Amino acid sequence: MSQSSTTVSRSALASGVTVILIGIALAAWIGFGRVLFGWSGTIGMIMSLTIAPLGLVLHGAAGLSMRTAVRRGHSIRRAIVAFVLAAGSGVLFGATVPEITEAGARSFMAPTGEPWAVEMTVALCNPLGIVYLGMSITTLVLSRTAVRGPRRDVEPHSELGVG
């Protein structure tokens, strides 16, 4: 195995494992992050059964595709940009998802439960969740596209009998 081949294998493994590990951390944050403050309830249960597994599957598949693409020598730059956007919105989404407690609704952005703060986090939560899932899907699509490699050029007109 040559030096460049070993470097590509390590880079492929590192990129795939990094995406998968960050995807696991994001899923845990979205599904169970509120438990860190003792705020467990129905919303956390819903997040841990719906959005968290979906994000886990999307990022796991994207990480495996990125690993394959890097191993084949293709660029995953666009998929990485989409993944960074997904991760950023996922962190913010997990911070704004409210939980219903005995004292009222709480979230990391509204820990005291002030009504105006809770309303703002709810208003931010939905768009951030949509961006998180949308960019996670985009990450998977771009990583799968990267596996196929660059588009091949169209044959010149002279070879097709035109011109």
C-alpha positions in Angstrom: 0.0 0.0 0.0 1.5 3.4 -1.0 1.9 6.4 1.2 -0.9 8.4 -0.6 -3.2 5.4 -0.5 -2.7 5.1 3.3 -3.3 8.8 3.7 -6.5 8.6 1.7 -7.7 5.6 3.7 -7.1 7.4 7.0 -8.8 10.6 5.7 -11.8 8.6 4.5 -12.1 6.8 7.8 -11.7 10.1 9.8 -14.3 11.9 7.7 -16.8 9.1 7.9 -16.3 8.5 11.6 -16.4 12.2 12.5 -19.8 12.7 10.7 -21.2 9.6 12.4 -20.0 10.6 15.9 -21.3 14.1 15.5 -24.6 12.7 14.2 -24.8 10.5 17.3 -24.1 13.5 19.6 -26.7 15.6 17.8 -29.3 12.9 18.1 -28.6 12.6 21.8 -28.7 16.3 22.3 -32.0 16.7 20.5 -33.6 13.7 22.1 -32.2 13.7 25.6 -30.6 17.1 26.1 -33.3 18.5 28.4 -32.8 15.6 30.8 -29.4 17.2 31.8 -31.4 19.8 33.6 -34.0 17.4 35.0 -36.6 18.4 32.5 -37.9 15.1 31.3 -41.4 14.8 29.8 -43.5 14.0 26.8 -41.8 16.4 24.4 -38.4 14.8 25.1 -40.0 11.4 24.6 -41.4 12.5 21.3 -38.1 13.9 20.1 -36.2 10.8 21.2 -38.6 8.6 19.2 -39.0 10.6 16.0 -36.4 13.3 15.1 -33.4 11.8 16.9 -33.5 8.4 15.1 -34.2 10.1 11.8 -31.1 12.3 12.2 -29.1 9.3 13.3 -30.0 7.4 10.2 -29.4 10.3 7.9 -26.0 11.2 9.3 -24.9 7.6 9.6 -25.7 6.9 5.9 -24.0 10.2 5.0 -20.9 9.4 7.0 -20.6 6.0 5.2 -21.1 7.6 1.8 -18.5 10.3 2.6 -16.0 7.6 3.6 -16.6 5.8 0.3 -16.3 9.1 -1.7 -13.0 10.1 -0.1 -11.7 6.6 -0.5 -12.4 6.8 -4.3 -10.7 10.2 -4.5 -13.8 12.4 -4.9 -14.5 15.7 -3.2 -17.0 15.9 -0.3 -16.7 19.6 0.2 -20.4 20.3 -0.6 -21.5 17.6 1.7 -19.3 18.9 4.5 -20.8 22.4 4.1 -24.3 20.9 4.3 -23.4 18.9 7.3 -21.9 21.9 9.2 -25.2 23.7 8.5 -27.2 20.7 9.7 -25.1 20.4 12.9 -25.3 24.1 13.7 -29.1 24.2 13.3 -29.4 20.8 15.2 -27.5 22.3 18.2 -29.8 25.4 18.2 -32.9 23.2 17.6 -32.0 21.1 20.7 -31.5 24.3 22.7 -34.9 25.8 21.8 -37.1 22.7 22.1 -39.2 23.4 25.2 -40.2 20.8 27.8 -43.3 20.9 29.9 -42.4 20.7 33.6 -44.5 21.2 36.8 -43.4 24.8 36.8 -44.4 25.4 33.1 -42.5 25.3 29.8 -38.7 25.4 29.9 -35.9 25.3 27.4 -32.2 26.0 27.4 -32.9 29.4 25.9 -35.7 30.1 28.4 -34.7 28.3 31.6 -36.7 30.6 33.9 -39.9 30.0 32.0 -40.7 33.6 31.3 -43.7 33.6 28.9 -42.1 35.9 26.3 -38.9 33.8 26.3 -40.8 30.5 25.9 -42.8 32.0 23.0 -39.6 33.1 21.3 -38.0 29.6 21.7 -41.1 28.0 20.3 -41.0 30.4 17.4 -37.4 29.6 16.7 -37.7 25.8 17.4 -39.9 24.9 14.4 -37.8 26.6 11.7 -34.6 25.3 13.2 -36.0 21.8 13.2 -36.9 22.1 9.5 -33.5 23.4 8.6 -31.9 20.6 10.6 -33.8 17.9 8.8 -33.6 19.6 5.5 -29.8 20.0 5.7 -29.4 16.5 7.0 -31.2 15.2 3.9 -29.1 17.5 1.7 -26.0 16.1 3.4 -27.0 12.6 2.5 -27.9 13.5 -1.1 -24.6 15.4 -1.6 -22.6 12.6 -0.1 -24.3 10.0 -2.3 -23.7 12.3 -5.3 -20.0 12.6 -4.3 -19.7 8.7 -4.3 -20.4 8.8 -8.1 -17.7 11.3 -8.7 -17.4 14.2 -11.1 -19.7 14.3 -14.1 -18.2 13.0 -17.2 -17.8 15.5 -20.1 -20.1 15.2 -23.1 -18.4 13.8 -26.1 -17.1 16.4 -28.6 -19.4 17.2 -31.5 -17.0 16.0 -34.1 -17.0 12.5 -32.7 -20.8 12.4 -32.7 -21.0 13.2 -36.4 -22.1 16.8 -35.8 -20.1 19.6 -37.4 
